[in-house]
Amino acid sequence: MKRMPPVVRPGDTIGIAAPASPVERKPLDRGVRMLSDWGFTLRVPETLFASEGYVAGPDDIRAQSLTALFLDPSVKAIVCARGGYGSQRVLPLLDFDKIREHPKPVVGFSDITALLCALSEKCGWVTFHGPMVTTLASSDAESQRALHTALVSGVPPAIRPPAGVGLRPGVGSGPLIGGNLAILCHLLATPYEPLWEGRILFIEDRGEPLYRIDRMLTHLKLAGCLDRLSGLVVGQFEGVKAQREVWEVVMSIVRGTGYPVAAGFPVGHGAANHTLALGMRAVLDAAVPSLVFEPPDERGES
């Protein structure tokens, strides 16, 4: 069972991390204002706006800045600034033995999937797949409320998408894993790969043509990752002509399995990006469809 991080309270400090691509100031400022309006104090590291090609500064500097936020007792949560690319390059430079002793909520999506999975596997934490600082202000109101609820209560609201579709009915339960499909594929055979058996898997992506989505799902199937799940949740795949095309590919790949599959969940790279608790036990009812979180009784202390 994964360890629940402490909740964040008004007046607490949230650190902003940039483990991936360079950060643009304008969207960051809008997100900072919203977090400030929620009553939080923001810690902006000096290195946040560093740039080295397509990453936000040298790998060692990004790792040091991230580690400093984890080890700083005054920082009660970490929200990543943006995704892009680069989080995987930081992972071998992080001292997870030290970080493990300082549990705190960590939020991000897209490329940050790599960091969320690593913290889950190496530290045993629940992490949050949700809006980042540069996407928060452009997220819809429900997604903003979901992130706020996750931070202050530790548990995201249940998701019952009006446009959700049950692709295979049934009820499944287990810890939630997942995130960006491409990143999940690139974590295979690394020390940061999630455990798959008995889990509910969530997937989303952006800018991937249908044949590449097929290839990535086939990769997971051939690796045995899709054989013994408890359920599968399909989020948004931005850039495809129709979401239903993705659903058809998904169902062709998981043919022969028996777990519930639901699609149309408002999670991904669009304005609708509801927060999910990775590592927390959840119940998927594909007939509704709905995803409801069941937090453990114990919570970590910072």
N, C-alpha and C positions, 0 to 999 in steps of 0.2 A: 504494500500500500504506500502510495506516495505521500510525502510530507506536505501539509498545508502551510503556506507562508503566512506570517502575521498580516492582519488587515491594516489598511492605511487610514489614518484619521485626519480630519481637518487640521491644518497647521503643520502636518508632517512634510518632510522633504522628499521629493521625487527626483531621482537622478536621470539625466538624459544621456543615452549611450549611442554611439555611432560605430557599430562593429562591421558595417557593410559599405555602401557607396557614399560619396560625398553628399553633404547636407546643404540644401538651399535655405537661405535665411527666411524668406517671406512665408512659405508654408509652415516653417518651424515656429515663427513668431505667433502665427495664428493659433497653433496648437498650444503653445506656452500660455497664451492669454486664456484659453479655455480651461486648462488645468489650474491656472491661478484663480480663475473665477470659481472653480470648485473648492477653493480654500487651501490648495496645496502650495508649498514653496518649491521652487524649481532650482536644481543644481545643474548648471551648464558648464561642463568641463572646458578648459582652455583649448583642448585639442579637438573640440567637436567639429569645427569647420575646416579641419585639415583636409588636404586632397593630394592624392598620388595616383594619377591616372583615373581608373574607374573604382578605386577604393578610397576611403576616408582617412588617408595617411598610412604610414608603414604598419605592417602587421604587428610588430612589437609595441608600437605606440598605442594602437587600438586595443590591444590586449591589456596593456598597463592601465589605460584609462578605464576600461571596463572593470578590471580587477579592483581598482581604487574605489569604484562605486559600490562594489559588493562588500568590501572590507570596511567601508566607512559606516560606523554605527548610527550616524545622524541621517543617513540616506535610508528611507524605509521602503522604497520601491524603485524599480528601474523600468522606464518606458523607452524603447528604442526610437531613434529619430526617423529612420527610414530603412528600407530594404535595399534592393538592387543586387549587389554581389559582394562577397568578401567574408561573411561570417564563418564559413568553414575554415578559412585560412587562419583564423584566430584561435580555433578550438585547441590545437596542440600546445598553444602558448599559455593556456589558462591552468592555474593550479586548483583543480577541483577539490582537492583535500582541504585547502584553506577556505575556498568559497562555500563548501558544504556547511560550514559552521555559522554561516550568516544568511539564513533563509530570508528571502524577501520576494514579493511579487515581481515577475519579469514579464513584460508585454511586448509583443511584436507579431509580425506575420511575414509572408513572402520569404525572402532570403533568411530572415530571422528564425525560420523553422529549424535551421541547423542548431542554433544556440538553444532554443527551447527544448529540442530533443536531447541535446547533450546535457543540459541541466537536469532533465528528467532522469536520464540513465546514469549519470555520474554522481549526481547529488541526491537523487530520490525526491525531487520537488515536484509539486504541481506548478505548471507555468500557464501563462495566458496568451492564447492566440487571439489578437484583437488589434484595433486601430493603433497606429503609431503617432508620434507627435505631428509629423508633417501631413498625415491623412485625417487626423481627428476632426479638424474644423470642417472638412468637406464631407465627413460621414453624415448619414442621416440621423435624425434625432433619436431614433430607437437604438441605433448602434452606439451613440454617445452615452445614452442612459445605461446600456448594458455594460459598457466599460466602467462607468462610475460605480455601478452596483458591484461588479466583480472586485474592484479595488477596496471599497469600504466594507464589504461583507465577506469577501473571499470566495463567493459563489456566484457565477453568472446566472442570469435569469434563464429559465427554460425557453427553448425555441420551438414554436409551433407555427411554422411559416404558412400563411394563407395560400401561397402558390406552391406549397410543397407537394410532392408526388411520391406515393409509395410504389416503388418499382418491383419490390418483392415483399409481401406482407409478413408480419411476424414481430415478435418482441425479443430484443437482445440486450444484454447488460454486460458491462465490463469497463475497465479503464479506457478513456478516450486517448487515442494517439493520432498523429497526422499533421496536416498542414499543406504546404506547397508540394505538389506531386513531383516536380522535377528535383527538388531538394531531397525529398524522401528517397528517391531512386539513387541519388548521389551519396546517401548515407549508408547504403548497403555495404556490408563487409567492412565497416569501420567500427571503432569502439563506441560510436555515438548512435548506431542504428537502434531504433526502438524494438522492444519485444512485440511480437505480432499476435501470438496465439491468445485467444480469449479476449482480444481487444476490440473495441469499436473504432474503425478507421475513418477519419475524415480527410477528404482531398479537395483541393482547389488549385487553379493556376491561371496564368495570364499570357496571352500572346503565343500560345502553342497551337499549331494546326492539328486537325483531327488525327492525322496519321502519327504524329509524335505523341499525342495523348495515348493512342492505341499502343505505340511502342513502349511507353513507360509503364502502362498497366500490364502489358505482356511481360515486361521485365520483372515486375513484382510477382506476377503469377508464376513465372518460371523459377523464381527464387524461393517459392513456397510461402510467400508472405500473405497471400490472399486465401490460403486453404482453410485456415482454422480461426478466422475472425468470429466475433460475436455479432458484428453488424457493420454496415458500410453507409456512410453519409457523404453524399455528393454535394459540394458547394458550387460556387459560381466559377465558370471557365470563361474568362473575358476574352473576346476576340474571335470566338467561333460563330458561325452563322446562326446556329440555333442550339440551345442547351440540350434539346432532345437528342441531337446527334451524339453528344457526349454520353447521354444516358444509354443509348443503344450500344455504344462501344463498351461501356461499363458492364452491361448485362451480358454481352457476348463473352467478355473475359471471365466473369465469375460464374458462368454456366457450370452446373454440376455441384455448386456449393448450396447450402441451405439456409444461410443466415439472412436476416432482413436487410433490405436495401432501400434507402430513401434519398430523394434528390430535391433540388430546388431550394436548398437552404441558403439563407441570405448571409453568406460568409465568403469572403474573398477579396478581390482587388477593387470592387466597386464601392459606391457610396454606402450600400448596405453591407456591413461587416460586423456582425454580432460577435461578442466575445465568447470564446470557448475555453474550458479549463482542461488542458492537456495533462493526463495522468490521474485525473479525478474520475471516480466511477460514475457512469452515466447509464441511463436506460433509453434505448431507442425503440419507439413504437412506430413502425413503418406504415401502419394503417392510418394513423392520424394525419400526417406524421408528426412526431415530436421527439425532442431530445431533452431529457431532464437530468440534472446533475444531482448526485448524492454524495455530499462531502463526508469525509471521515470525522470521527469525534475529536481527534487530537490535532493540534496546530503547533507549528514551530514557533519558537521565540527568538526574536532578534537580539 
